[in-house]
Amino acid sequence: QIVCDDFGAPVVSLAQSADRDALAVSCLDGTIRLAGSGGKSMKTYENGHITENYAVGCAVTSDDACVVTGSEDGRVVVYDLASAKVLHELCLSREEKCPLKPTCAVACHPY
């Protein structure tokens, strides 16, 4: 069976949860939506990262506790999967401020 969902903006990245029950869907409107079984949208992660012009990746940690994403302003943002709140914001630069260069790809270690 094919399930189709309209996220309202172009989809740029997908990440499956470890329990295979949910799919994190990163869109160009600055959101990541967690779609559950059957395609229903369960949570929306926003206001922590920027995705408007670049395909910015997302990932789900192996314990299904967090959603991790890059951002167009150079940060990596970690959301709590259950509450959708920002847990951490990381700048991977040696400069005092994050460079305005996008972090386009993220990956989580499987352990």
N, C-alpha and C positions, 0 to 999 in steps of 0.2 A: 504494500500500500504506500502510495506517495502522499506525503503531507506537505502542503504549501503554506507558508506564513509570510505575511507582508510586514516587514520591520519599519517601513516608512522612510528608509534611507538606504543607500548602497551598502551592502555587506562587504567588509574588507578582510575579516579574519574569523575563523571558527576554532573552538577548542572544546573537546569532549571531556566531561568529568570522568574521574577514575571509576566511579560506579556505573558509568555509561547511561545514567538516567537523565543527564542534562547536557545542554550544549551552550557554551558561552559564544555569543554572536556580537562581534565588534562592528559598529556601523559608522559611517561618515558624519553622523549628526552629533558626535561626541558622547555616544552611549555604548554600553555593552549590555545586552539583554540576555538573561539566562532563560533559555527555552527548555521546558520540561518535556516529558514523554507526550507524544501526540501533538507537539508543536506549540503548546500553550506557553505564553510568556509568563515567567514566574517572578522575576526581579529585574530591576534596571539599575545599572551602576553608572553614575554620572557625577559631574561637578568635581572630579578629581583629576581627570586627564583631558587632553585636547586631541580630537581627531576631526579635522574638517577638510584637509587637503591631501593627506597621505594615508596610505594603507598601513595602519599601525596594528601590530599583532597583539594577541592576548593568549593567555594560558591559564589552566586550572592546576593548582598544586596536587600532588599525588594523594594527599589525604582529604581532598575536596574541601579544604578549609578556606582557601583564598583564590581570588581571581587576580591575575597579574597582567598589567598592560604597559606598553610604552606610551609616550605622549609626544606631541609635536614640539613641545618646548624643551625636550631633552630629558625629561624625568621618566622614572619607572614608578608606577603607582600600584600599590597592593591593597585590594579591597577584601573585606571579610565576606565570604560567600553567603553566609546566612543573613547578615544584617545589611549588606551592601554599603557599609561605611568604610571610609578610607582608613586603613591601618598604618600604612607607611608610604612616604614619598621619598624616593631616592634620586639623587643627582649623581650621575656617574662621571663627573668632571672634576679636575683638580682646581678649576677656577672657583672663585668665591660664589659666583652665580652660575646657574645652569646655562649652557650655551643655547641659543635658539635654533638648535639643530635637532631634528626629530630622532627619537628612539623608536625605530620601526619594527624591531623583532625582539621577542622575549621567549624564553623557554624555561621550564621548571625541571629540576633534577628529579628523576623518578623515585628517589628514596628520601 
